[in-house]
């Protein structure tokens, strides 16, 4: 659970320094609270009650002292006294060289960080030291920065126009896939992907502008067929995310299959509407429509080759007969309820359902400790979200295929497995515009992350 930091400050000082503090705290995995962000206050809830509740629930009380605070101490002192009464850990940062009044010093109980005479690096080093975290300033190498610009320019020319307004936001893109947030310095550990909010109340179209349209869809032959076949399973949609220094926090809400089908094939069938929805997501960092959060596994065999498959022709709703470089499964409630490390459980279930691997064969064929989440992706062809996970095998692609052929089920989704050399990827990517009919739309960006995982850098 993320540590909560209450930030006591004057509203007039928000844009001066507080915004920077809030951003850094989020980056390093803390959950800052400031009155400007509190929806309860904005919605008309009693201001004092919201403040009291936030201080009561915080782990650290951080006060930003400025000339404005010293000139008018009233509310800041009230918050400081409450934090003292509740025995909260208090931290002070002062942006002025004026002496702190004795009453305020008494409640602080420690020396303030003298930000007015420190560099930004020194300020955050001292602040995060107090919070028990080592603050590291990113080092930017000019030659690497120039190379990055060249790489991003190449990606822009191979990214679908649906991302044209957000091409420089969120990270790497290729074709109809875009990284919402990524970790290319080794990826996130599975245990560091955490559910911040698990909302079991099913999404409801009733109070949206699409309520009538959705009701019409419920009466359609398509919807009746889904219900008749018993395929209206529970799904879990991504509603928001928050990336910290070494963790990725997800907010999840309950939905169902017919809702995702309505969104994909009716509500967002028009590409301009889908594009506007994508733009809104990157602007607000939250999703307002039902989707189906997936885990997509990229398997790297023990010869550093990427495991590829060809999707069966009968998979008419998912680019049949194209080449895929991941296997995917939607999030299931059992993944979260049966394990603290829900992504590990999710990965094991995916391997079991796709290849028939049980616990013993998983240990034999899969190096679970190598698994890393490289990115949270947005699939622009249908507006869907997926965690992209790279994991190494202890066997060759051919050996995995032999096992699969002996344990395949009648519901399998591919006919063959074969390896793609990492050395082949640059040409595949550069020629992706001409290979769209051969590869699943998601394969190109996932090949890119496979190369980053194997080689630690982009493939060109």
C-alpha angles and dihedrals in degrees: 000000000000118000113247121228120196110207115207111198145131113269090230089064096051099102094039101065113330095077090058091049092050092051093049093047091053091047091056096047103265125128109228122200121207127164092238090065098044109111091193091062092044089050094057102264116150105283097214093050092053091050093048092048092049093050092046092053099042126104095205132028112211120188122193109208119204136157088268091055093049091048092052112022101163105106095030090054091049090054092044093051091050091050089051092049090051091047093236121172103258127206126182129199117187124201094185134068092218114115117263111243116252094245092056092043089053093058094041092055093192142061116280120237102254098224092167091073101033135083118247089254092053093047094054093041089058094041095050092042087061088049091051096250131115110234115217124191112219113247113220117200111205094218090050090048090053091048090050091054090052092048093049090048090055090049092050090059090053099042121104115254089240086080095045094113094047101032092123095044127088101006141274122014134185127171112326095341128087132181111238092190128350142185110210095167093084101312130254121298112245090240090057094062101093138181108234095178126016106187111193093184107106117242111259126207090192096097097041131090088252096060095109094044091051092050089054089051091053088061094048124110089241092059094042089053092053091050094045092053091049092240099129093108126168113268132187121228128203110240098173147338140210124198119209132184095283104357141067118214120202132196113210134189133188119254135150138238097259090055093054090047090052091051095046101041104027117015095042099026089112107080094216090055090048091049092052090050091051091049090050091051094053091045096050101023093227136096120229100186131068114266133162114246110220137191112221115195121206108199118208113194125218090268092058093255125139115241111233131184138190115236114236119255091238091065090089094163096054112050100281120219093017127124117259126189097194140053115219141198130179119242114272126201089233089063091061099037097047101050142030087219094056096172091057089052089046091052093049092050091049092052090047095050095043102039106014092245113165125196094276096047092044089057089048098047107026131061097212094182090063093061115119132173105230101180150352103234135199114214104214097193092071104004100250135142130229140175109230111216127186118201133171125235125219089218141048124271088250093055092050090050091052090053091046093053090056094048104032119133132218089254097056116136104213139044103209145020123211136162129255115202115231086231090064094056100082092058092044090053096044090050095040093115088064094041099055093110092052101046132053107253091245095052098081099060090041090054087053092055091046089058092048089050094049101037103023092236144057116287097243 
